């Protein structure tokens, strides 16, 4: 993970420079580092409004970091290795598979080519559609730039925006009733959150769903459930609260965006402070589940959530194995999912305790902030700019862990699996 840290440090140094700020003054290193890691880990939490504080140079640095983080660290490293014609070892190939969400070894050149072409194509189409709205408002040069910036930020699930020109920290609230902007951003977020393996399956097999891998089927199934369930949930919960005063079509559009964005994208068309407690809680649930493994999104991941959910159902039914779509999960997958959830909860609770001790904000705001960083969701109840330096350092670590992923981090640090020399005798204990 030295390369990731190196990129984050370089980004921090560049964002510290006077040329990176509109004021022409130095930016404090902690704040620059926070922004650099937030962009590189495609989180979206900010201590400064991106438009108000950062110059064009600073915004471009942020955009480059978002693109690197969105495509994937190991994908970038692999591309460089292929360019210099250096052979990759088995360990590096396994890391690439973890980073890209692949289950089996494949031709690296073909993989990198497909990923790069797909990413650039989707971002180009998104930028073109957004430019149709932004060019008439801001002119050709700035309109196209805004289209490119928000397309990359949305596809990479980063949540950075340049709408501070309408008011600081406004996100996309100005376009709450604009279907072109709202739906384009939503589609980009969804595509970015599906993952490379799912795209590859869909592109190769098209409508032949039977040929899809179990991973792809679960991702598409759970994504559909979360999208439509969240859409209906926000519509019903916020009809008289966050959506109050909007026209009926805008309520439908806004509730859909509310269901899409929390899954680690970080954009908002309605301020989270305007949502009811139940709406904020639903937002927290969605942002902690996140997107698919090997995608541009973070969170616990929909596949992990699915494994835990179906395993719990099988356990309640006293079924020895967990099966879905006529396939069963192997024991290693179930153990990994349990480990991820355990570490996720422990780290999240620890972070909440630390930030509660350091700050006097409401507990729910701190809880929201911590899990937003850990899940790289980028959503906040407004306390990010007010945090002290130590709290920002804690969130920097959380964003890093949330983006790199527990399994990849542990694998890269520990290396090869070690088989115990002896097998211990098993003994039952009481649980529940």
Phi, psi and omega in degrees: 000008181298323181295319180297314179297321179298315179297319180296319180292317178300315178299320179296316180296316180296322180285344175287332188297147178303328181293342182275346182249144179295332181285344183076015180249164178293141175262133179308138187300320181299317180291323177293319179295320179300315180294318180298312180292321179298321178286314181295325179268013179041054181264298178108355174288135184226146174263344175232149170293128187301319181286317187288324187264316189271138176284180177301319178300313180297320180295321179292321176299315178299317181295320178296317179297321178298315182295318178298313180294325182289314179294326179117134183299313183291330177295318178296315181296318180296318179302316180296319180297322180290324180296317181272005176058042176264132180288140180264139178280174181298321181299315180294322178296321178293322177296319178298319179297318177297315183294321185267359179075030180262145181259340183227151177297147182212175178293117187295318181298316179296319180298309182297321180297314181295316181298311183298313181298315181297313181300310182295323180294312180296317180294324178295314180296318178298317179297321180296317180294316180293327179296332177301330177269320188280327181300312178299332182276317189245359183094168187298306186295307182290325180296316178293320178298317178297322179297314180296313183300310184286333176293313179295316181297321181287312182298323179277004179058036186273320177085002176285142180218165180245025183272014176294347176296336178266358184139136185298141177059034181277340185053229184255024183297334178295333184253028183302328182256011183262106182293329181297309181291311185298313182287324177297313178299318181299314181296319178299317179298315181297314180298318179294330183275354181280322177103156185297320183294321179294316178301315183298318178298314182294318181293325183278325186251348177058236183276358181279077186298329181299334181275352179295149175290162178299322178303311181297316180299316180293317180299312181294319180295309182292323178298317179297316180299313182293321180294306183287325175294316178294321178302309180294320181298312180294323180298317182284318184287325187254007183304320182256008182236266183297330181265001183298136178092350178271154176291163183300313177300323180290325176298317180295316180295316183291321179294326176294315180296324178297329179281331183277310191294321183300339182283056172081016181271319175087358175274161175209138173257349175227130181301133181297334179292343179273350181281156175287169178300321180292324178293320178293324179292319177296321176301317181295321178299312182294319183287337177279331175289315174075207183253208184268154175297141181078012180256186178275356183263169179244218181085183178293333179092139184295327179291320177298315178299319180295316179300314180295319181294309182292328177293321178295320179296316179297320179295318179295328179273000181058038176269130185295331180235158179255119183233145177208143184052040177062026175225151179248153176279139175281163185297326181296321179296317180295319179294320179296317180297318178296320179295317179300313180298317181298310179297320182299313181292316181300313181294318180297316179293321179297316178297321178297319179296315182296311181293329177294324179287331184269341186228163182250021179286165177300145183300319181295327178291319178293315178302316179297316183296314183297311182286337174292320177290315182295325179268006183048041182278325177081005179267150182210157174265018171100011185260351186306310182295342185265358181289150177280173186298318182295321178295322178295322178297319178299316180292327176301314178297320181294318179296320180297310180296319181297326181275316182295322179094139183298312185296317180293321181294312180296318181297318182290330181277321185266337178074229187290148174287139179249121180278128180302142182294334179227158179253118184288156177286135180276152178211137182281147172231163180276132175230157178087000000 
